[in-house]
């Protein structure tokens, strides 16, 4: 019965999605917006040593932005996207010469549970996300799907938890991977910002609330190994991204804690802000550099909350010199300090903070 239901759901998705797939004229338009040198084959992405490569073996660094909104609008029954999600809005993102967009997701909305209104959850949420992925693909942009907001049991996912939960997160990734395994341009970021106290919990999770190795977490934790296993159980070979601990800022210990992956397609992510613990080139050299020597690394979120860009300029320069990617937080029109936002409108007008990203991305991807 479950297999029949899934096939029916998947066929419905395919019918709706491919009817909405942008035409060849839109792809040509995207190529006129994005420089030819950055329009590479983004499909069949895989890890080769410490490089992310495409089917032709060309190395790719993830350079782009986070498109926040899909983690919180749906759970507040206020829509799915925060701001437009149409072709013009994606063209505005592409005009900054990005090659990747990270899309935060909500597990309750994707699974359609815990009181999410059907208009904004379940199949409607899934269709909206897949349409957006296809739209990004048509612009030569790599989509990164990030499990951002979670909650165990009947608790509503209205914010960040310390780690993924055994109640829903495994089911979430099985569902997501079952759909997107057919598009290997899509990268799976298994959890946004873990803040468990140790790497053993991060890797292996727990079997009961408040028990070792996750004694400080009051629900059963799904460790990264179980999430990797969930993705691979579907046949998905997509690249998997794993954020460090300490709200994703700390990757010291990542290599030792790395889950087993039969596809050997894992990469690391660190979130870097001017208020983070690891936030200067000395720390980058000591902590992030050794990881980047072994696996691909991206600053999955990069930002500063002072409406300036001196901090991110320094971080991007280090990343450029060390083969590390970066994704600015965030492509939204809130305040450039508290959020912080890269843009002041969805035409892509940069804030005083965002102009640093825009200028750097355009110079890097000429």
C-alpha positions, -999 to +999 in steps of 0.1 A: +000+000+000+028+024+009+046+016-024+015+022-043+008+055-025+044+067-031+043+058-068+010+077-072+024+107-053+056+107-073+038+104-106+016+134-096+047+153-087+063+145-121+032+155-140+028+188-123+065+196-121+076+189-157+046+208-170+060+237-151+096+232-162+109+264-177+114+263-215+146+264-235+142+301-240+145+306-202+177+286-201+191+308-229+180+338-209+198+324-178+230+320-198+228+356-208+226+366-172+253+342-158+287+344-174+296+315-197+325+305-175+302+297-146+276+278-167+290+243-161+274+209-160+259+209-125+245+174-128+259+141-115+278+159-088+301+138-067+331+140-044+366+132-057+392+136-029+387+171-015+369+184-046+333+186-056+332+176-093+307+172-121+302+144-145+331+157-166+354+158-136+354+196-135+359+210-100+331+232-086+332+254-055+298+263-041+295+301-043+260+315-036+234+325-011+208+311+013+172+317+004+155+317+037+117+315+043+106+280+035+116+269+070+092+293+088+064+306+066+046+273+062+047+265+100+031+299+107+004+291+081+014+322+062+026+307+029+055+287+017+081+312+004+090+345+020+089+367-010+087+357-047+098+324-060+092+330-097+116+331-126+123+368-123+133+364-086+157+336-095+171+356-124+179+383-098+198+358-077+216+345-108+226+381-117+250+380-087+269+352-105+260+325-080+262+288-087+244+275-056+213+284-035+207+268-001+170+263+006+161+257+043+132+232+049+108+224+077+103+187+085+067+192+097+058+211+065+074+185+043+057+156+060+024+174+065+022+167+102+016+185+136-012+208+124+004+223+093-024+235+071-027+214+039-023+244+017+012+249+030+023+214+039+025+179+026+021+175-011+016+212-017+049+221+001+067+193-017+055+204-051+065+240-044+100+229-034+105+207-064+093+234-087+119+258-072+146+232-076+138+228-112+138+266-117+172+268-101+184+240-123+172+258-154+195+287-144+225+265-139+223+268-101+230+239-077+201+235-051+211+226-016+182+213+005+188+219+042+168+204+070+165+236+091+137+234+116+127+201+134+109+189+164+102+155+180+068+139+185+038+163+184+059+193+192+056+219+163+088+226+145+090+264+151+127+267+156+161+251+158+168+220+179+201+207+191+200+178+167+177+159+144+150+137+160+144+100+156+106+106+153+106+124+120+140+133+106+148+099+092+113+098+075+120+133+062+152+124+045+138+091+031+110+111+015+133+139+002+159+115-012+133+093-028+122+123-050+155+140-056+176+110-062+167+115-099+185+149-098+221+146-087+226+184-089+208+185-056+229+184-025+214+172+008+224+193+039+213+169+066+209+193+095+213+230+098+231+238+130+238+210+155+246+222+190+250+189+208+279+187+232+299+160+216+307+143+183+296+109+194+260+122+198+264+139+164+274+107+147+254+080+165+224+097+182+207+081+211+182+054+220+162+073+246+157+109+257+185+124+279+208+094+277+244+090+266+259+101+243+232+127+241+225+133+278+218+170+272+190+164+247+155+156+260+144+136+229+157+106+210+183+119+186+188+106+150+225+108+145+242+117+112+249+080+105+212+071+106+204+101+083+231+091+058+218+055+059+182+068+053+193+087+022+213+059+008+185+033+015+165+050-013+192+045-039+201+082-039+237+089-047+235+127-042+263+145-024+256+148+013+266+179+033+273+176+071+275+207+093+298+207+124+288+211+160+286+244+180+258+257+158+277+244+128+307+266+135+331+240+149+345+213+125+374+203+147+367+165+151+346+163+119+370+139+101+371+115+130+333+116+135+324+114+098+297+087+091+303+058+068+290+064+033+291+036+007+290+063-020+319+083-005+300+115-013+302+135+019+313+171+023+316+194+053+299+227+062+309+254+087+287+284+095+308+315+099+296+348+114+314+377+130+300+366+164+311+329+160+338+312+180+359+303+149+359+335+130+394+345+119+420+332+094+441+318+123+412+296+133+403+288+097+439+276+091+440+255+123+405+240+123+389+243+089+421+239+067+428+202+078+392+193+069+394+210+036+425+191+028+405+158+029+369+166+018+351+195+001+342+223+025+317+252+022+309+280+046+272+270+045+262+303+061+284+333+060+275+367+074+280+396+097+255+417+117+270+452+115+257+462+081+292+462+067+312+436+048+348+437+061+344+405+080+329+385+051+355+400+027+383+385+049+365+352+051+358+350+014+394+358+006+406+330+029+381+306+013+392+316-022+428+308-013+419+275+002+394+260-022+365+265+002+330+276-010+307+301+007+269+309+008+258+343+021+231+345+047+206+355+035+187+365+003+158+381+022+147+417+027+150+421+065+174+442+084+211+440+073+222+437+110+197+415+129+190+390+102+213+398+084+199+404+049+219+406+017+192+425-002+168+454+003+144+442-025+139+410-045+153+427-076+186+420-060+195+455-047+223+448-021+223+461+014+255+477+028+264+442+039+252+425+007+273+447-016+304+429-004+290+396-014+277+408-047+310+425-057+331+395-046+309+369-064+308+388-096+346+393-095+352+356-087+328+343-113+336+366-143 
